């Protein structure tokens, strides 16, 4: 298979797209506005945007070099908006709508400094509609749950590449969410030892 020059390609994104989409279709209402954080190649944005035609999908990434690939993958899909530059560590996200119905973030929490998790949770709390969901996807370390050998090897590889990276304890992520006023609403096990987690506003 060949791809347009601007299109980056991730085999993992291609593999995990269908099970994630099935989970999103179950968790989300038929229509809404979605902000995707750390869109990467743009494959998820294109695949999920096509599979959720009632959702206006806003991709974004912290790396300006990623935006042409995202735009190329999303070209021709009417519900996909042009990608935006967004760093979750920014104190404000001025280019983002004041309120969105959901936020999707895959494989960023473990491939970014730990401070980005707090930035993600705080930004989500600012921009989510009252019943909105933050959906995070990737591998986690869970207390009292055996970690798959493949995830242990992945964690070691990440830490060799960058000491600030690595798989995160779900309890630690939940603590950052709680500090921002969010709580875990649903935990879905997906293939390859990954989780899709749905976070929403904590009861007041």
C-alpha positions in Angstrom: 0.0 0.0 0.0 1.3 3.5 -0.9 0.4 6.8 0.8 0.4 10.4 -0.3 3.7 12.1 0.4 2.4 14.1 3.3 0.7 11.2 4.9 2.7 9.6 7.7 1.6 6.0 8.5 1.5 4.1 11.8 0.8 0.3 11.6 -0.3 0.4 15.2 -2.9 3.2 14.5 -4.2 1.1 11.6 -4.5 -2.0 13.8 -6.1 -0.4 16.8 -8.5 1.8 14.9 -11.4 -0.7 14.6 -11.7 -1.8 18.2 -11.4 1.8 19.4 -14.1 3.0 17.0 -16.4 0.3 18.2 -15.9 1.5 21.8 -16.4 5.1 20.8 -19.6 4.3 19.0 -20.9 2.6 22.2 -19.8 5.4 24.5 -20.8 8.5 22.5 -24.2 9.9 21.4 -24.9 10.2 17.7 -23.7 13.9 17.4 -21.3 16.3 19.0 -18.1 18.2 18.8 -14.9 16.2 19.4 -11.4 17.6 20.2 -8.6 15.1 19.5 -5.3 15.8 21.3 -2.0 14.4 20.0 -3.5 13.4 16.6 -0.1 12.1 15.4 -0.3 10.8 11.9 -4.0 11.7 11.5 -5.1 8.1 10.9 -7.3 8.0 13.9 -8.9 11.3 13.1 -9.8 10.2 9.6 -11.0 6.7 10.6 -13.1 7.8 13.5 -14.4 10.9 11.7 -15.6 8.6 8.9 -17.1 6.2 11.5 -18.8 8.9 13.5 -20.3 11.1 10.8 -22.5 13.0 13.2 -19.4 14.3 15.1 -17.5 17.4 14.1 -13.9 16.3 14.7 -11.2 18.8 15.6 -7.7 17.2 15.4 -4.7 18.8 17.0 -1.0 18.1 17.8 1.8 19.8 19.7 4.2 19.3 16.8 3.8 21.6 13.8 5.5 19.0 11.6 2.5 16.6 12.3 -0.1 18.9 10.9 0.4 18.3 7.1 0.0 14.5 7.6 -3.1 15.0 9.7 -4.6 17.4 7.0 -3.7 14.9 4.3 -5.5 12.0 6.0 -8.5 14.1 6.7 -8.8 15.7 3.3 -12.3 15.2 1.8 -14.1 14.3 5.0 -16.7 16.9 5.6 -16.9 16.6 9.4 -13.1 16.9 9.9 -11.8 20.4 10.7 -8.3 21.6 9.8 -5.8 20.5 12.4 -4.6 22.9 15.1 -1.4 23.3 17.0 -2.1 22.6 20.6 0.2 22.0 23.5 -1.6 20.6 26.6 1.0 22.4 28.8 -0.3 25.8 27.8 -2.2 27.5 30.5 -5.0 28.3 28.0 -6.1 26.6 24.8 -7.2 29.8 22.9 -7.7 28.1 19.5 -10.1 25.5 20.9 -13.9 26.1 21.2 -14.9 27.1 24.7 -16.9 23.9 25.0 -16.7 20.5 23.3 -18.7 17.4 23.9 -15.8 15.0 24.1 -12.0 14.9 24.0 -10.0 12.0 22.7 -6.3 11.4 23.4 -4.5 8.3 22.4 -0.9 7.2 23.4 0.2 10.6 24.7 0.2 10.1 28.5 3.1 7.6 28.3 5.0 9.3 25.4 5.2 12.7 27.1 6.5 14.2 30.3 4.3 13.5 33.3 3.3 17.2 33.5 1.4 16.7 30.3 -1.1 14.4 32.1 -2.0 17.2 34.5 -2.2 19.7 31.6 -4.5 17.3 29.7 -6.8 16.8 32.7 -6.9 20.5 33.5 -7.6 21.5 29.9 -10.3 18.9 29.6 -12.0 20.2 32.7 -12.0 23.7 31.3 -13.4 22.7 27.8 -15.7 19.8 28.4 -19.5 20.3 28.3 -21.1 19.3 31.6 -21.8 15.7 30.5 -18.8 15.5 28.3 -16.2 12.8 28.4 -12.4 12.7 28.1 -11.4 9.5 26.4 -7.8 8.3 26.9 -6.3 5.3 25.2 -3.1 3.3 25.8 -1.3 1.0 28.2 -1.4 1.6 31.9 0.1 0.0 35.0 -2.6 -1.1 37.4 -2.2 -2.0 41.1 -3.1 -5.7 41.7 -3.3 -6.4 38.0 -0.4 -8.3 36.4 1.3 -6.2 33.7 1.7 -8.1 30.4 5.4 -8.8 29.5 4.9 -6.8 26.2 3.9 -3.8 28.2 6.9 -4.2 30.6 9.2 -4.3 27.6 7.5 -1.3 26.0 7.9 0.7 29.3 11.6 -0.2 29.4 12.1 0.9 25.8 10.3 4.2 26.4 12.4 5.0 29.4 15.6 4.2 27.4 14.5 6.6 24.7 13.5 9.4 27.1 13.7 9.3 30.9 10.6 11.5 31.1 8.5 8.9 29.3 7.0 5.6 30.5 3.8 3.8 31.3 1.9 5.5 34.1 0.1 4.0 37.1 -3.7 4.3 36.6 -4.0 5.4 40.2 -1.6 8.3 39.6 -3.5 9.3 36.4 -6.8 9.2 38.4 -5.3 11.4 41.1 -4.4 14.0 38.4 -8.0 13.7 37.1 -9.4 14.2 40.5 -7.3 17.3 41.1 -9.0 18.8 38.0 -12.5 17.7 39.0 -12.7 14.6 36.8 -13.3 10.9 37.7 -13.1 7.6 36.0 -16.5 6.7 34.6 -15.7 3.6 32.5 -12.7 1.3 31.9 -12.7 -0.8 28.7 -10.1 -3.5 27.9 -9.1 -3.4 24.3 -6.7 -5.6 22.3 -2.9 -5.7 22.8 -3.2 -4.9 26.6 -4.5 -1.4 26.1 -7.3 0.4 27.9 -9.9 3.0 26.8 -10.8 5.1 29.8 -13.7 7.5 30.0 -13.4 10.4 32.4 -16.2 12.8 33.3 -17.0 15.6 35.8 -17.1 14.4 39.4 -20.4 15.0 41.2 -20.5 18.2 43.2 
